[in-house]
Amino acid sequence: MNLREIAEETRKVCEKFAMSDDSGDYDYCYRSDLACMCAVASFALRENLKKHGIESKVVKGYFVREFSNRISKEHHCWVEAEGLILDITATQFGHYHKVLLTDKNNDHYQKGRYINDYRNLRWGYSQNPSKQLMKKLNVA
């Protein structure tokens, strides 16, 4: 499988969970755009990439865009692998592909830091990609 196929597969798993009753305790419950699921989806993608022998890193930073004639910086997570940004939740920011693969120098992505462990994220319960949640998504 290539990067896009793995990302598409992971996106489908995340969508299925977000649209299920099992997601009722999370902010992304019944959100088909996967808003508020970027950290969870990024860690799930990293795990799926690892299963296919592809090294990747989860990045916590900002998604930067023009919104209502002003610049908006929103907290965001994505994955970097093979010199690319893989974002499977960019749909929360508007009309983006369900699986966005782009150059690491894309102006929409302002890198903060790499997150190796979900316990270093500190975004609250809904964005906590715990081992238990990764098992529910069947990626751990």
C-alpha positions, -999 to 999 in steps of 0.1 A, spaced: 0 0 0 12 35 -7 8 66 16 -25 77 0 -41 43 3 -31 39 40 -43 74 47 -76 68 29 -81 35 48 -74 54 81 -98 82 72 -126 56 66 -120 41 100 -121 75 117 -152 85 98 -170 53 108 -161 58 145 -171 95 145 -204 87 130 -211 59 154 -228 59 188 -194 49 203 -182 84 197 -209 100 219 -185 112 246 -162 130 221 -164 164 205 -162 149 170 -194 128 175 -214 127 143 -190 151 126 -183 138 91 -157 165 85 -138 150 115 -135 184 132 -120 181 167 -105 147 157 -71 157 143 -50 144 171 -68 111 173 -68 106 135 -31 116 133 -21 90 159 -43 64 141 -26 72 108 8 70 124 0 35 137 -13 24 104 18 37 86 40 19 112 22 -14 104 32 -9 68 68 -2 76 66 35 70 82 59 96 62 90 104 58 117 130 27 134 145 30 171 144 12 196 166 11 231 151 -14 254 134 -35 254 103 -33 289 89 -59 302 65 -77 333 55 -112 334 70 -136 364 66 -108 386 53 -85 379 82 -58 353 89 -69 325 113 -45 302 131 -61 271 145 -45 244 167 -41 213 145 -23 180 142 -11 161 112 14 135 101 47 139 83 61 110 63 85 107 34 88 145 31 51 151 29 23 163 51 -6 138 54 -37 154 68 -69 133 70 -89 159 89 -83 190 68 -120 188 58 -128 206 90 -113 237 75 -134 238 44 -133 223 10 -102 201 12 -98 166 1 -106 139 27 -69 129 23 -46 158 18 -10 150 9 11 181 4 46 194 6 60 200 41 64 237 31 27 243 25 18 277 39 -13 264 56 8 243 80 28 261 107 48 234 125 49 235 163 65 204 176 66 166 171 45 146 195 58 111 201 33 101 228 -3 110 231 3 118 268 24 148 257 -6 163 238 -26 178 266 -57 189 245 -82 174 269 -103 142 269 -119 145 234 -85 149 217 -68 122 237 -57 94 214 -53 70 242 -43 33 238 -79 23 246 -92 46 218 -66 33 193 -78 -2 201 -114 9 195 -103 22 161 -85 -11 156 -52 5 149 -33 -3 181 
